[in-house]
């Protein structure tokens, strides 16, 4: 048992796991098989706050009025529920996320998620 389930629309919202984890791959495949959406982001594209805003806005199709700041990102992430997603789960996988550990924005980024 993994202790988490990323195949639905309830907690947990952030899971840190080793790259290539078999259980995570299984759950992501199950999420997609059930109509969910998996978005993969390269950590190289998340090295600055502005690049985080851009990558998430593009991947998750934030509205045009997205303000490109942490508060606006929280609002847009909060809006990803129910009718907006069609009632299916959404997962964002940050490839090689350990690169972000040394960035100054990493603690706030994780807290926001």
C-alpha positions in Angstrom: 0.0 0.0 0.0 1.4 3.4 -1.0 -0.5 5.6 1.4 -1.8 7.8 -1.4 -4.2 7.7 -4.3 -3.7 10.1 -7.2 -6.3 8.5 -9.4 -9.2 10.6 -8.2 -10.1 14.2 -7.3 -9.5 14.1 -3.6 -6.3 14.5 -1.4 -3.4 14.3 -1.6 -2.6 17.3 -3.8 1.2 17.0 -3.7 3.1 13.8 -3.7 6.9 13.6 -3.8 8.1 10.3 -5.1 11.2 8.9 -6.7 11.3 9.1 -10.5 10.1 6.0 -12.2 8.1 4.7 -9.1 6.1 1.8 -10.4 3.0 2.6 -8.2 2.9 6.2 -9.4 3.2 5.1 -13.0 0.3 2.6 -12.4 -1.9 5.3 -10.8 -1.2 7.9 -13.5 -2.1 5.3 -16.1 -5.3 4.5 -14.2 -6.1 8.2 -13.9 -5.8 8.7 -17.7 -7.7 5.5 -18.5 -10.6 6.9 -16.5 -10.6 10.2 -18.4 -8.3 12.1 -16.1 -5.5 14.4 -17.4 -1.8 14.1 -16.7 0.4 17.1 -17.5 4.1 16.7 -17.5 6.4 19.7 -16.8 10.2 19.7 -17.1 11.8 21.2 -14.0 14.1 23.2 -16.3 11.0 25.2 -17.2 10.2 26.0 -13.6 13.5 27.6 -12.4 12.0 31.1 -11.9 8.6 32.3 -10.6 7.6 33.7 -14.0 8.5 30.5 -15.8 6.3 28.6 -13.2 3.4 30.8 -14.0 3.9 30.4 -17.7 4.3 26.6 -17.6 1.2 26.1 -15.3 -0.9 28.5 -17.3 -0.1 26.8 -20.6 -0.5 23.2 -19.3 -3.6 23.8 -17.3 -5.1 26.4 -19.6 -5.5 29.1 -17.1 -7.9 31.9 -18.2 -6.5 35.0 -20.0 -7.0 37.1 -16.9 -4.5 35.0 -14.9 -2.4 37.6 -13.0 0.9 35.8 -13.0 1.5 35.9 -9.3 1.3 33.4 -6.4 -2.2 34.6 -5.3 -3.6 34.3 -8.9 -2.0 30.9 -9.3 -3.8 29.7 -6.1 -7.1 31.1 -7.4 -6.6 29.3 -10.8 -5.6 26.0 -9.2 -8.6 26.3 -6.8 -10.9 26.7 -9.9 -9.7 23.3 -11.3 -12.6 21.3 -10.0 -16.1 20.1 -10.9 -17.4 21.5 -14.1 -14.1 23.0 -15.1 -12.4 19.5 -15.2 -15.5 17.6 -16.1 -15.3 15.9 -12.7 -12.1 14.0 -13.6 -8.8 14.2 -11.8 -5.8 16.2 -12.9 -2.2 15.5 -12.1 0.8 17.6 -12.8 4.1 15.7 -12.8 7.3 17.7 -12.5 10.1 15.7 -14.0 13.3 15.8 -12.0 11.8 18.1 -9.4 14.9 17.8 -7.2 16.5 20.5 -9.4 14.1 23.0 -7.8 15.3 22.4 -4.3 18.0 25.0 -4.6 15.7 27.7 -6.1 14.7 30.5 -3.8 11.0 30.1 -4.7 10.8 26.3 -4.0 9.5 26.5 -0.4 6.7 28.9 -1.4 5.9 26.9 -4.6 5.5 23.7 -2.5 3.4 25.5 0.1 1.2 26.9 -2.7 0.6 23.5 -4.1 
